[in-house]
Amino acid sequence: MKTKLLFLLAFLFCTYTIWGQGQTIKGKVTSPTDNEPIIGASVMVKGTVNGTITDIDGNFQLSANTNATLVISFVGYITQEISLNGKTNVEVLLKEDNQMLDDVVVIGYGTQKKADLSSSIAVLNTKELGKVPGGLSAGLQSSVAGVQMTNGRVRIRGVGSINNTDPLYVVDGMIGGSVPDESNIASIQVLKDAASCAIYGARGANGVIVITTKRGTSGAVTVDYDGYVGWKTLSHEVDMLNGQELAELINEAMYNGNPNRTDYLEALSNPAAIGEGYNMLDELKQTAFYQKHNLSVSGGSDKANFRVNTTYSTDEPTFIREEYKNYGMQFISDFTKGNLKLGETVLIKRNDHDWSDCKILGAQKWSSTMPIYDPTSETGFAGAGNGTDCGNPVAESYLNWYKGEGTTINGNIWATYEFIPGLKYKFNMGVDMYRYMQQHYIADYTIPYETHSPDEYTMSSTKTNRYLYENTLTYDKVIGKHSINALVGITSEETKGLGLNAGARAMPSPDILILGSTQDNSSKVVGSSINRSSMFSILGRVNYSYDSKYMLTFNFRRDGSSNFSKNNRYGNFPSVSAAWRINQEKFMKKLDWISDLKIRASWGMLGNSNINPYQYQSTVNFNYIWYYLNDSRVSGALPTTPSNPDVKWETQYSTDFGFDLAVLDNRLSLTVDYYYKKTKDMLIEVPISYSTGYMGTFPTLNAGSIENQGVELALTYRNHIGNWDYSVSGNLSTVKNKVLDLGSNNAIFASNSVTKTAVGHSIGQFYGYVTDGLFQSDAEVQAYRNSKGELIQPNAAAGDIRFKDLDGNGQLTDEDKTYIGNPIPDFTYGLSADVSYEGSFGTIDFSMIWQGSQGNDIFNYSRVDNEGMHHYYNNTKETLNRFRAEDLTFVNPVSGVTTFYPKNTDTNMPRAVIGDPNQNRRLSDRYVEDGSYLRLKAITLGYTFQKTLLSKYGIEKLRFYLGAKNLLTFTSYSGYDPEVGDQNRYGTNLTRGVDGMSLWDPTFPNTREFYMGLQLTF
């Protein structure tokens, strides 16, 4: 399926047929793996220039002597020589050459032989997608050098901006296309440098992922099924104190706060009687189930073909009260009428998401001495107690809910017409329609420390329509050894959005959620929004190749965006790249062990316009703004954003040097790249005084510069021995990120109070105090004084943390903070291995994927409370190793129960003390951990039944497989998962690597999964 699309492209571009002398020879070329015809295969008479190519059915016809030898070849297959020996009709089976299957790649607005590429483009083998559920994410993360993925967010070659740096997805030529189900993907290319991305202009600054879907083929109707089911749990647990352990800790912390106090909690006065207590996290966790089923029907003729894909999936996360349901249908067709070709790809998706406020990290704070349920309560849930004041996460999960319903229609239709050989016009129209509605209900309830009355119901709806129009003209010409491909085009795009939100309290019943039926009309709120943006572009490209030896490419795109004023609306984005295939030179012919050797270089400019619209104009907000005049509420308005008519494009300058090497008959291949990217005129929101009248929204200025540089290596070895096929691939990527300029801003502090972005440092480095161990005695506390003889930490005692006075002023202030960690890794790497054995019983295949990161830090924010020992909240098991200067025999004055606490000074865990007088919890390097890890992302074992057995039942292919994800993880990180993403859901890159900052932390941990699946074709 995959190769057939690529071959069709080659066939369309290769329209010549050279006829020799002799009798008419006919034949057909097919693939032995699926018996499908190979389109565009070259058939040459050996020793002559007489030849042709196969048609859409794999057939060929030429004139040749019946004693001649035919040479049949095609990219991705092993070349064969067939002696006619008097025959005039031959059947040829071309065997796949796994070393060359990726030799034709899809680039922006066209295709190109990989051997002729002069830019940095990585090809993700679609076989990676079938190894594991979520194969696209796993493949990008582990198999493509320069790509980093955490929590579903993709970064290509570092972080070049504090604005959104998500890559652009192009699906079947649709910019911003909806990614199809992995079962329906034919090819994936990752464009990484400016030379390959410049054709997409402003939207290519963060890299481009180009996806081609599988299409229908000529022949009988084929039905494909690809489905799997799986179960998942947390891959790592964070153990909390049980009831007895927590009671003992609280009693000790109260004693350390004041040894003379007598007001100990009666409920905690006999820790042993409490026993294990209650585990809130266990009530929230579950063994989750997920499934996905994809059914495809395809077929057609040489003039028309089709493919229809349907998808259904469900997913339950590992915490209660959440479920995803997804439905999809994709329509694909192609038609040919003379020189006119038509095609379309349309995807319709429906996504239902039900969830609740499942505050995972809040559950860690729940006192394990308190029950979770209370049968005497109206709600059935218990409230906080024993000194705590936090909400009950299980109650919140059941007493409120969210419902989200999204519908997407995304796709494009195109038409091409070839006026003369090589000259083609293409019209492409894309449509992206998105509808989303969300409902939220909070019940009327009261439990201790948590009251919500009356109930509340809100709903919101958004509608977005995006239309894309592209007109391109391409010309291909081969003159002797010179090959020229030229492209020019004009594109336009328009997006319109509309939003509506409303809410009310005091609904008549949880079953009657109609806003107009509210019992409190004054609680009604309503708001709306509208937005519109557009872009107009002209583009061009020239590819030149001499004898497939010297390659040169020029790209140019001029984008105009409505995000900027007329003075700065347009940006120009050129690029140039060149390559030299050294192995094609005569002086290299003796080195026959070198299959290919190419050096590449590229330079280009890219842009970024990812800012809120209308920054060049002053804007006003009417939502939820009112005031009272004569005791009547009157709608009002507030200024939202001050204007900056001079705001302009953010520009990125990119340079790349690389080489591609293949040796030992292409069995061993190596790709190495060095890149340097510099962003100038970075778009930054610059804070201004609230006295100007703008409430928390700041003007956007061009006031910054950032650089990224690094090295990428990708190494693959493939071989075939007897019935065995195997391959091993590895990749490694480095990135160094540095802020060069922030305009008048000295630094940007994130809202989490942990990360700081400043000149001379990386984006979003951790910033805080530096610790210097624990005070081992009160004498050490007294000795830690400034030049005036004053105590630097006057509230400290033995067992408290000593903080460094970095500025030497004798006091601990914000001036003593410094950079304490970097979330950007020194390097990331991946390793994959595949082995298959084909026997008379069928084929057994085995694969595994490893992925790792080295040198990055994680700020484990959850430890601020979970190791705080300052309150009555629960703490982690690590606090059992807390400091004690001496043995303590404690007699509880309430119960008279005696508890012995042994001396423990050989530890880095501070003492427990209510109130934390020394501020041991202040944000410091105590919470910075090594985030390096090596993970077995996936391991899969499959079995494919023998074809002769299946043919009896009309089945072409039947494969069964089972496997596991995230089975092993080697890391020193103490949190749930070392793959920590960005706290900001919009990808501003300022809060990367901060774990557990909020009760409903967005950096959701990876799960350990076990799955099994079935692939069937008939």
N, C-alpha and C positions, 0 to 999 in steps of 0.2 A: 504494500500500500504506500509506504513512505517513499520508496525509490521510484514508484511509478509516476508520482507527481513531478519529481525532479527530472525524470526522463522525458516527460511530456514537455517541460520547459526547454530542455535541450533540443527536442524534436522541432519545436516551433522556431528555434533560432538557427537550425541547420537545415536549410531547404534545398541544398544543392544535391544533384545526383550526376555522377560522372559515369558515362557508359564506355565500356571497352568493346572489343571485337569478340566474336564467338557466339556460342549458343546461349539461349536464355536459361539462366540458373535461378531457381526459386527456392525459398526456404522460410523458416520461422525460428526466431530466437526467443526462448523463454527462460524463466528462472526456475531452478529445480526446487526451491524452498516452498513456493506457493503455486507453481505452474502458470504464473501470470506472464503475459507477453512483456518483453523488454522493449520499450519505445525509444527510438533514437540511437540504437546500437550501430556502431560503425562496421560495415562489411566491406573489406578491401580485398582485391586480388593481389596476392603477395608479389612483391617486386615491381608493381605498377602503381599508377595513380588512378586506376580504374576502381570505382567503389560506389557505395550508396549507403543509406541508413534505413533502419527498420521503421515501418509505419506504426500507427497507433495500436494495431493488432499484433505487432512484433514481426510482421511479414516483410520480406525484401525480395527484390528482383533485379538482376543485372545480367549483362552479357559477358561471358567468359569462356575460355577453353575448358572442356570437360576434364582435362588433366591438370588444371590449375589448383592452387592451394588458396583457400580463403582465410583471411585473418579477421576474426570477429572480436570486437572490443567495446567496452563501455565503462564509464567511470563507476567504480564500486564493484567491478567484476573482474575476474582473472581472464586475461586475453587468451583466446584459443585459436589454433590453426587447424583447419579442416581440409584434408585432401579429398578432392571430388572423385577421383578415380572413375571417371565416366558417368557419375551421377549428375542429374540435373535438378534434383530436389533434395534438400537436406533439412534435418531438424537439429537445432543447436541448443544445448543447455549450458548457460553461462553460470559458473559457480561464483558466489559472492566472495569478494576480496574484502575482508573486514578491515584491512588496513586503509582502504581507500573509500569506504562508504560515505565519508563526510566531505568528499572532494568537490561537491557542488553546494554552494551556500547561497542563502537568500540574503540580499543586501537591501538597502533602502531603495525602493522603486525598481527592483530588478533582481537578477541572479548573476552569479559569477563563479567561475572555477576557483577553488581554493588555491590552486597553484598560482593563479594570476592575482591574488589579493596582495595589496600593498599596505593594508591597514590591519589593525588588531581586532580580529573577530574570532570569538570562541564558539565552537559548535558543541552543543550538548546532545550526545547520542540519545535518541528517543528510547533506546533499550533501557536507559537508566530510569525512565518513568514507570516502567512495569515492574521494577524490583520491589517497590514498597508503596503502600498507600501514602498519598502526598508526595509522589515521586518527583514532581517538578521542583518543589521546595528543597527536597533532599538532594536532588541532582545539582541544582544551582549552588547550593551551599557547599557540597563536598567535591564536585567534579569540575567546576569552572574556576580557574585561577583569577583572582581579583574580585571575586564576588563574596560578600559577607552577608549573612542573613541571621537575624535574631528576631524572634517573636513575629515572624511573617514579614518583616520589613527588610527590603533588599537595599544593599549599598554596593555600588560598583566603583572600585578604585578610590576608596576613602570618602571623606566628607568635605565637599568643596564649598559649603555655604551653611549659614545658620538657618536658612529657609528649608522648605521641604526638598529633599534630595532623592525622592523615589524615582526609579528609572521609568522611561516611557515604554509602554507595551504597544506593539504593532501586530495585529492579527489579520492575516490575509490582506494586507495593505490598508487596513483600517487603523488610523492613528487613534490610540486610546481604545483599542478593541478589547472586548471582554474575553478573558482567557478561557478557552474551551476545556472540557474535561480531558484529563490526561490521556484517556484511551483514544481520543480523536485528534491527537497532535501528530503531525507528520515530521516536522523539523523545528528546531529551536536554535537560533543564533543570538549571541550576546555581543553587541557592538560596544567596544570599550574606549576607543580613542576618538579624537576629534575628526579624523579623516573619514571614519565610518559613520559617525553620528551627525556631522555637519549638514548632511542633506535633510535632516529633520530640524535644523536650526535651533531655536530657543528651547525646544522641548527635548533636545538630545544631550543637554549639558550633564545629565546624571547617568548617561548610558542608555542604551536601547535594547530591549529584548524583542526579537522578531520571531513570531510564531506562525507557522503554516499548518493549516488543518488538513486532515486526510480528506480526499475527494473520491467521488465515484469513478469507476473504471469500466472499460468496455468488457462486455461479457455477461454471463448469467448473473442473476441477482444473488448477492452474498449477504448473509446475516452473521453479525458478530456480537457476541456477548462477553462482557468483561465485568466481573463483579467480585466483591470481597466483603467479609464481615470481620470485625475485630473487637477486642476488649482492652481496656486501658485503665491504669492506675497511676498514682503519682510515682515518679521514678526515684524519689528520695523523700524521706520523712524528716521533719524537724520535731524532735521529741520534747514535750513539755513536762513540767513537774506534775506528779500525781498529787492527790489531795493531802496526804500526810507530808510529803516533801515541801509543798507550798506552805502549809501551816507552820512547819518548823522554820522555814525561811522567814516568814512574816514575823513570827515571834522573836527571832534573832534580830531582824532589822529594827523592830520596835525597841528591843533592849539596847542595841547599839546607838539608837537615836537618843535614848534617855534611860540609863540603867535603873533609875529610881521610879519609873512610871509603874502604875498598877492597873491602867485601863486597858488591859489586853482583851481581845475579842473572845467571848465565851465559846463561840462556835469553833474556835481554833485552839482552845486551851488544852485539848487532848488529841494531838496529831495522830497517834496510833489508832485511835478509834475511828478516825475518818477513813483510813485505808486508801484504796486507790482513788476514791472520789469519782469525779465526772470528767469526761473528755469531750469537749465541745467539737473539736476538729473531727473526731470519729463520727459525730452525728451529721456533719456536713459532707463528709467524703462518701464516695460510692465507687464500685467497679462499673465503669461506664461501657456502653455498647455503641458501636457505630457500624454503618453499612453503606455501600455504594453499589449501584447497578447501572450499567451502561449497555444499551441495546442499539445497534446500528444496522441499517439496511442500505445497501448500495448496489449499483449496477448501471447499465446503460449500453450505448453503442459508440461507434467512432464519431458520431455527430452530436450526441447528447448523453450526459450521464448525471447521476444524482447520488446523494448520500443523505440519509436522515438519521440523526443521532438523538437518542432520548436518554435522560439521566435522572435517577432518583437516589437521594441519599438522606440519611439521618445521622445525627451525632449528639451524644450526650456527654458533656464534659464530666470531669471526675468529681464535681461538686453538685449537690442536689439542686433541683428546681431550675434546670436549664436544659433546653433542647433546641437543636437546629433541624429544620427540614428544608431540603432543596429539591426543586423540580426544574428540569431543563429540556429544551428541545431545540435542535439545530438543523437548519435546512441548507443544503449545499447543492448547487447544480452548475453545470457548464454546457454550453451549446455552441455549435460551430455551423456556420452557413457561409461557405466560400471563404472570403477573407475576413468575415465578421465573426467575432467570438464574444459570447456573453457569459457572465458568471455571477453568482451571488453566494454570500454566506450570511445567514441570519440566525442569531441565537436569541432565544426567549428563555428567561430564567425567572423563577419565583423562589424567594427565600423567606421562610418563616422562622422567627427567633423568639422563643419564650424564655424569660429569665426573671430573676428577682435579685434583691440586694443581698447577695451572699458574701458577707464581709469576712473573707478568709483570714486576713491578718487580725481582724477584730476578734475572731474566735480564739486566737492564741492568748489574748489578754483575759479571757473569761476565767474566773477563779475555778480551779478544779475542786474546790471545797463546796461549790454551789450546785444544786440540781439544775437540770436544764428544763424539765417539765414540772408543772404544778397542776395536778388534777383538780384542785379546788379553785383554780383561776378560771375566769370566764373564757380566756383564750386557750387554756391548757398549757401555757408556757410560764416558766418561772422568770423572775426578774433578777437583776444583779443584787448582790449583797455581800456580807462579810468584808465591808470596806470598799468594795468596788462600785463603780457607777456607770459601767459600760452597758451597751445594749446587748440583747440576746440575739445573736446572728441567726439561730434556727428560727426564732419567732419572726424576725424580720424577713426571712426567706419565705415564710408561709403567709405573712400578713400584708405583703405587698407584691405586686407583679408588674412586669413589663411585657408588652407584646409588640414585636416589630414585623412588618410585612413589606417586603420589597419586591418590585417587579422591574425587570430590565429587558429592553429590546435593543439589541446591539448588532450591527452588521453593515454590510455594504453590498452594492451591486455595481458591476463594471462592464464596460464594453470596449473591445479593441478592434481596430480595423487596420489592415496592412495595405497601404496604398501601392507601394512598390516593394520588391524584396528588401527587407531590412528596415523599412520606414513604417513605424506603427504609431497610431494615435490611441490613447487610452483615456476614457472618462470613468472616474470613480466617484460614487456618491455614498457617503456613510451616514448612518443615523444611530444616535445613542439616546434612548429615552429611558428615564429612570423615575420610578414612583416609589415613595416610601411613606408609610404611616406608622406612627408609634403611639401606643397607649400606655398610660401608667396609672396604677391605682394603689393607694395606701389606705388600709382599712382603719376604722375607728376602733382603737384599742387602748388599754391601759395596763401596763405591768410596771413593777417597781423600776424607777429611774428611766422609764421610757413610756411616754404618753403621746398619742397622736389622736386628737379629737378636734373637730369632726373628721370624717374621712375626706379624701381628696382624689379627684380624677382629672387628669390632663391628657391632652392628645395633640399631636402635631403631624403635619403632612407637608411633604416637599415634592416638587415636580421639577425635573430638569430635562430640557430638550437640547440636544447638540446635533448640528448638521455640518457635514464636511463635503466639500466639492473640490475635486482635483481634475485637472486637465494636463496630461503629459504627452510629450512626443519623443520617441526614441528612434535612434538610427544606428544600425549595426552594419559595419562594412569590413570585409577582409580583402586586402590587396597584397598578394604575395605573403610575406611574413609579417605584414603590418595588420594589426587588428584595432579597430576604433569603435567605441560605443559612446554615443552622445545622448544626453537627456536634457530636456528643458520642460518646465512646467509652471503652472499657476494654480494656487490653492487658496481656498477661503474656508473659514470656519466660524460658526456663530453658536453661542450658548445662551439659553434663556432659562432662568430659574424663578420659581415662585414657592414661597413658604407660608404656612399658616399654623398658628398654635393657639390653643384655648384651654381653659381650665376652670374648675369650680370646686367648692367644698360642700359638705353636707348634702350628699346625694341621698335620694329616698331609699335606696337599697343597693347592695353590691351587685345585684342582678339588673338594676335599672340605671345604667350609666349613660344618661342623656343629660347633657350640660344644661339644657333648658329646664330640666326638672329639679334643679338644685333648690334646697330649702333656704339658701342664703344668697339672694341675688347680688349682694354687695361683694361676694367672693368671686364673681365672674371676672376673668381676665381674657383678653384676646390680643393677638399680635399677628403681624404679617411681615413678609419681606419679599423683595424682588431684586433680581440681579440680571445683568446682561453683560456679556463680553464677546469679543470677536477678534479674529486674526486673519490677516491677508498676507500671502507669501508668494514670492517667485523663487524658482530654484533651477539649478543647472548642474550638470556633471559631465566630465569627459574622462573616459577610460582609454588609455592607449597601451598596447602591448606589442613588442617586437619579438616575434619568434618565441613567444611565451618565455622570454628570457629577461627582457627589460620592461618594467611596468611603471606607468605614471598615471596618477589620478588627480583631477581637480574637481572640487565641489564648491558650490556657492549657494547660499540661501539668504534671502532678504525677508525678514519677518516684520510685520506691523501689528502691534498689539494695542487694544483699547485700554489696557491698564496704564498707558502712558499718555501724556498730553501730545498735541500735534507737534510740538517742538522736538520731542524725543520719541516719537511713536515707532520709528523704524530702526532696526538693527541689522547689520550686515555680518554674515558668518561664513567666511571662506575657509578652505582647508586644502592641503596638498599632501600627497604621499607618493613614495617611490619605492620600488623593490627591484632586486637583482637576484635572479636564480643562477647562482654561481655554478651549480652542478651541470648546467647546460653548456658551459664553456668547454672548448676543446681540451684545454689543459687539465680538466677534471675527469675526462673520460677514462683515464687509467684507474681512477679511484672508484671502481665499480661497486664497492661496498657502500658508497654513499648514494642513496636513492634520490634524495632531494636536499638542497641547501639553498636557502633564500634569506637575504637580509632585507630589512624593511626600515623605513623612517617616515614619520608623518608629523605634520604641524597643522594646527587649526584653531579657530575661534568658535566658541559656543556661547549661548546666552541663557538667561534665566529671568522670567517675568512672574515667578510664583509669589505674588503679593496680593493682598486684598484689592479689589478693583476700586477705582475712583480716588486713588491716593493723591492725584493732582487736583482734586476738588475738595472743598469742605463738605462734609456730610452731616446729616442731622438724624437723630434717633427719636421715634415717636412711641416705641414699644414700652409699655408699663410706665409711662411718664405722665404724671398728673399733679395738680396742685388744687388747693381749696380756695375758693373765692365766694365770700358771703355764704359760707357753710355749704357750698355746692362744689362737687368735684369737677374739675375742668381738665380736659386733655391738654398736655403740653409737649414740649420738645426740648432736647438737649443737643448741643453740638457734639458730634462723635469724633471726627478726625479733622485736624487742621490740614489745610491744603499745602502741597509742595509741587508746584507746576514744573519744577526742574528734575523730578525723579525720572530716572532712565534705566536702561537695561543693565542688569548685572552681567558681566562678561567673563568668560573663562578662556584662558590661553592654555593649549595642551600640546605637549611634545611627546613623541613615542619613538623609541628605537628597539628593534627586535630582530630575531632570526628564527627560522623554522628549519629543523634538521630531521631527516629521516634516513636511517641506515638499515642494512641487513634486509634488503628487499621490503622496505617499509615496515618491518616488524617492530622496530624501535624508533620512536619519534620523540623529539624534544622541541618545545617552544619556549623561548625566553623573551621577556619584554622589560624594558625600563621606561617608566613614564614620569612626567613632571606636569602638574596642573597648577595653574595660578589663577585665582579668581580675583577680579578687580571690580571696583564700584559695587561692592556687595550691598544688597538691600537690607537696611537695618532700621528697626523702630527705635528712635532716639527719645529717651524720656525727657519730658518737659514738666514744668511746675503745674500743679493742679490749679494754681491761681489763674491760669489762662482760661479756665472754664472747661477743659477737656478732661473727662472722667476716665482715666486709666487707658486711654487709647492714644498712642503717640504717632507723630508723623514718621513716614518712611523716607529715609535719606540714603543716598549712595555714599557709604562711609566705611568701607572695610575692604580688607584683602586677606586671602587665605591661600596657602599652598599645600599641595599633596604630592608626594613622590614615593616611588617604590619599585619593587622588582617582582615579576611574576614568572614562575616556572611551572611547566606542565610536561610530564614525562609519561609515556605509554609504551608498554611492550605487549605485542599480540603474537600468537603463534598457533599453528595447527599441527598436531602430531597424531597420525593415525585417526582414530575416532575422537580424539580429544581436541577441544578448542579452549584456549584460555587467554586471559588478558589481565594485566595489572597496570593501574594508572595511579599517578600521584601528582599533586600540585601543591605549590607553596606560594604565598603572596605576602609581601611586606608593604607597609604604608607608614609614612611619617607625615603627620599633620601639624601645621604651624600657622598661627594667626600673625599676619604681618602688619595689619593696620585696622583700627576700629574708628577712624576719624577722631572726633573730639571725645569719644567715649574711652575712658581708661580701661573699662572692663564691663562685661555683661554678667550680672548675677542671676542665676535661675531662681524660680520661685521656691525651689526645694531647700534653699539656703546651704546647699552642699556644693554645687558646681559653679565654677567661675570661668569665663572665657576672656582671655586677655592677650595682649600683644606679646609675642615671644613664646607662647605656650599653645598647646593643642586646644581644640574646641571642647568645652565642657569638662575640664579637669576638676578633680575633687579638691576642695579648699576647706581647711579647718585647722584645728589645733594639733600640735605634735606632743605625743605622750613620752614619758621617760620612766616607764615602769611604775611600780607601786611603792608607796612609803612603807618600809618594813617596820617602822617603829614611830612612836610619837616624837622621839628625839630627832629623827630625820625631818619630820615636819617642822620642828622648831629651828632646825639648822638651815632650812630653805628660806633665806631672807635676801632682801635687796641691799643696796649700798647704804640705805638709811637705817638698816637694822629692822625693817618692817617685814612681817611674814608675807610671802608672796601668795600663799594659799592659807589664809587664816582659819578657814573652816574645815581644813583637812584633818585626818587622823590616820593612824596606822591602818593600812589596807586600802586607802584611797589612791586615786591615780595622781601621779605627779605630771604636770604639764610644763612644757618648756616656755620660758620667758624669752622669746626669740629677739625682741627688739631691745631687751636689756633695760627696760624702764622700771623694773621692779614690780610690775603689776601684770595680771593676765587680762588683756583687752583684745579687741578685734585686730589690733596691729600685730598680735602674735600668731595670727593665722597665716598659713602658707599652703602651697600646693602639696597635697598628700597622696595623690593617686591619679592615674590616667586610664580611662575606660577603653582607649584605643589599643588594640593588641600590637605587639611587635611583629607578629606574623600569624597567619591562619593557614591551615593545611587540610588536605583531604587525601584519602587513599581508598581505592576500590579494587576489588578482585572478582573476576568471573571465570567459572570453569563449567564446561558442559561435556557430556559424553554421549555420543550417539551409537546405540547398539540395536540389535535386532528386536529388542523389547520396547524400544522407544528412546527418548532422550531425557537425561537427568541434567539439571542445571543447578548451580550453586553460585550465590553472589553475596558479597558483603560490602558495606560502605562504612568507612571510618572518617571522622571529621574532628578537627581540633582547633584550639586557639591558644596562643602562648603570649604571655607578657602583659595581658590586660588586667586591670584592677576592677573590683566591684565594691561599691559602698553599700554594705548590708544595713540598710536603714532600720530593718525590723529589729535588729539587736539593740537599738537605742532603748526600746521598751522591754524587749524580751530578755535582756540581761541587765535591766536597770536596777532591779531590787530596791526601788525607791517608794513603791506603792504596794497596794494589796492585789495587784494584777498577777497573773501567772507569769512564769519565767521558763526558759529552756533548761534542759537537763545540765547544760554546761555550768549553770550557776551552783550546782552541787559542789563544784571545786572552788568555791569562793574563799576569800582570805579570812584567816583568823590569827591574830597575833599570839594568842594563848589559848589553852583549853578553856572551855566554858561549860560549866554545869549550871543549867538554867532551871529554876523551879518556878513554874507558872503560878503567879499569885492568885489567879482565879480558880484553877482546878487543883493546884498542888502537884501536878504532874511534872516529873523531872525529865529533862532532855539534855543529853550530853553532846556537845559540839567540839570535836577535836581540833587541835591547833593545825593550821595549814598556811604556811608562808611560801611554800614552793609552788606558786601559781601566778598567773597573770590576770585572774578574775578578781576584781575588787571586792571589798566587804559589802555586806548587805546593810543598808541603813535607810530608814524611813525619811523621806524628804530630800535625800541626796544633797546634803549641805555643801559638799565640795563640788557639785555639778560634774560628777563622774560621767554623766550622760551627755555632756556637751559634745558637739560634732567634732570628731577628731580621727586621727589615723587608727584609733582602736577598732573602728568599724570597717576599715579598708582591708579587703582580703584579696589574695591572689585568685583571679578569675580564670586562670589557665585550666584547660581540660582536654581530654581525649575521649571521644565517645564513639561507641559502636552504634552508628545511626540506624543501620538496618542489616539484617541477615535473612536470606531467603533461600529455600530449597524448593525446586519445582520438578515436575515430571510431565513430559509430553508424550502422549500415546502414539504408537506406531501408526503411520498413515495407512498402511495396507489393512490394518484392523479396523480403522475408523471408516474407511471407504465403503465397507459393507453396510454401514448405517447412514451413508450420505453425509458424513462429517469430514471436514477438511482438517480441522485442528482441534485438539482438546488438551488443555494444559491445566494441571492442578498445582497449587503452590501453597506453602505456609511459611511463616516467618515471624520475626520480632523486630520492634523498633526500640531504640534507646535501651538496649539490654544491659550494656555495661557503660559506666562512666567513671573515668579516673580523674579526680579533682580533689583539691584541698578545700574547696569552698564549702562553707557550712550551711548555706541556705538551700532552698528547695531545688534550685537549678542554676548552673553557671551560665546558661545562655540567657543573660539578662538584656532586655532591649531598652527602649526609650520610654521614660515616663510620659512624655508628650505624645499623644495619639496622632498629632499632625506632623510629626517627624522633623522638628526644628533642630534636633541634634544637640540641644543644650543640656539635656538631662539623661544622657546615655549612662548605662552601667549603675544606676541607682535602683536598688532592689528593696521592695517592701516599704515604700514611702507612705502609702495611703492604705486605708482599711480594705479597699477593693482594688488592690494593686493591678495595674494594667499589664505588667510584665508576667504574664501567666506562665507557670512552669511547663516544661515538656513532660510528656507522660511516657511510661513504659507500656508498650502495646504488644499484643499477640494477635496475629491475623491469619486468615486463610482465604484463598481466592480461586476463581475458576475463569478460564478464558476458552471460549468456544467459537468455532467458525464452521458454518455449513451453508 
